[in-house]
Amino acid sequence: MSDRLPRPEPRGAFKRALRAQLMAQAPGVLAPRETAWSRLQRGWLRPALVAAAILVLLAGGTTKAAADSLPGDPLYGVKRVAEQVQLAFALDDTTRLRLLAEHADYRLAELAEAVSTHRGNAPVAEDEYAVAVQTLTAAVDALRGTPGISEDTRTLAEDVVDAAHAKHEAVLDDLADRVSSSEQPDVERAREQSDKLHPSDRPVETSEPTDRPNSTRSPLPARTPTPSVRR
C-alpha cells in the first residue's frame, strides 16, 4: 500500500511558519534558569574567585617586597589589598575587630620606621595610621552599639582597643627615646592618634596602684600581652 501512496510532504508555508515559531521560543527555552546555586554564585562566588586570584598573586615573588613596603612605596597598595581580603573573609565582628587592631599595629610600625629611617614616607605613614585608628575605634563603637550584644562581646571589644592603646604607647615611648628632637613632633602627633583608642564612655586607667580592682573588664595581659620594648 505504501508503494501506491505518495509520502506526505508538509507545505512550504507550513514549514516556514513552524520554523519561525520555534526560533521565537528558543531564547526562552535555552536561557539559563535562575537557581539557588546561580544566585549563590552571583552573591559571593565571583568575589571569592577575585580574592583567590589576589592571594595567588601575593604568593608569588612580590609577597616579601609588599610586606616590607611603606606608605608611599609602589607595592604598598598590594599589602593593603591583602588586608582588605582578610577583612572580607572575617567570620564575625569580633574576628574583624581583631584584624583591624592588627592592621593598626602595622600602620604604627610603618610610621615608626618611616620616622626613623625614611623621612620621605613619614607624612603618608601618619595619615595611614590616623585612618587605621579611626577605623578601629569606629568598629568598636559599632560593635558596642549593636542591639542585644552580650556583655562578654562588649568587654572583648573594649579589651581589644585598650590593649592596642597600651601597645602603641609602648612603641611610641621607645620611638621618642630613639629619634632626634626634630622628629619629636611626629611622635607627638602619633601619640594624639593613639590616645583616641579609648572608648568614649570609659575612663582612662592610670598606672597608679589602687585598692579596689576594676571589675568592668578583664586584665589586659590576659587577652593581648603588651610586647617588650627594646632600648
C-alpha positions, 0 to 999 in steps of 0.5 A, a space after each residue: 500500500 505504501 508503494 501506491 501512496 505518495 509520502 506526505 510532504 508538509 507545505 512550504 508555508 507550513 514549514 516556514 511558519 513552524 520554523 519561525 515559531 520555534 526560533 521565537 521560543 528558543 531564547 526562552 527555552 535555552 536561557 539559563 534558569 535562575 537557581 539557588 546555586 546561580 544566585 549563590 554564585 552571583 552573591 559571593 562566588 565571583 568575589 571569592 574567585 577575585 580574592 583567590 586570584 589576589 592571594 595567588 598573586 601575593 604568593 608569588 615573588 612580590 609577597 616579601 617586597 609588599 610586606 616590607 613596603 611603606 606608605 608611599 612605596 609602589 607595592 604598598 597598595 598590594 599589602 593593603 589589598 591583602 588586608 582588605 581580603 582578610 577583612 572580607 573573609 572575617 567570620 564575625 565582628 569580633 574576628 574583624 575587630 581583631 584584624 583591624 587592631 592588627 592592621 593598626 599595629 602595622 600602620 604604627 610600625 610603618 610610621 615608626 620606621 618611616 620616622 626613623 629611617 625614611 623621612 620621605 614616607 613619614 607624612 603618608 605613614 601618619 595619615 595611614 595610621 590616623 585612618 587605621 585608628 579611626 577605623 578601629 575605634 569606629 568598629 568598636 563603637 559599632 560593635 558596642 552599639 549593636 542591639 542585644 550584644 552580650 556583655 562578654 562581646 562588649 568587654 572583648 571589644 573594649 579589651 581589644 582597643 585598650 590593649 592596642 592603646 597600651 601597645 602603641 604607647 609602648 612603641 611610641 615611648 621607645 620611638 621618642 627615646 630613639 629619634 632626634 628632637 626634630 622628629 619629636 613632633 611626629 611622635 607627638 602627633 602619633 601619640 594624639 592618634 593613639 590616645 583616641 583608642 579609648 572608648 568614649 564612655 570609659 575612663 582612662 586607667 592610670 598606672 597608679 596602684 589602687 585598692 579596689 580592682 576594676 571589675 568592668 573588664 578583664 586584665 589586659 595581659 590576659 587577652 593581648 600581652 603588651 610586647 617588650 620594648 627594646 632600648 
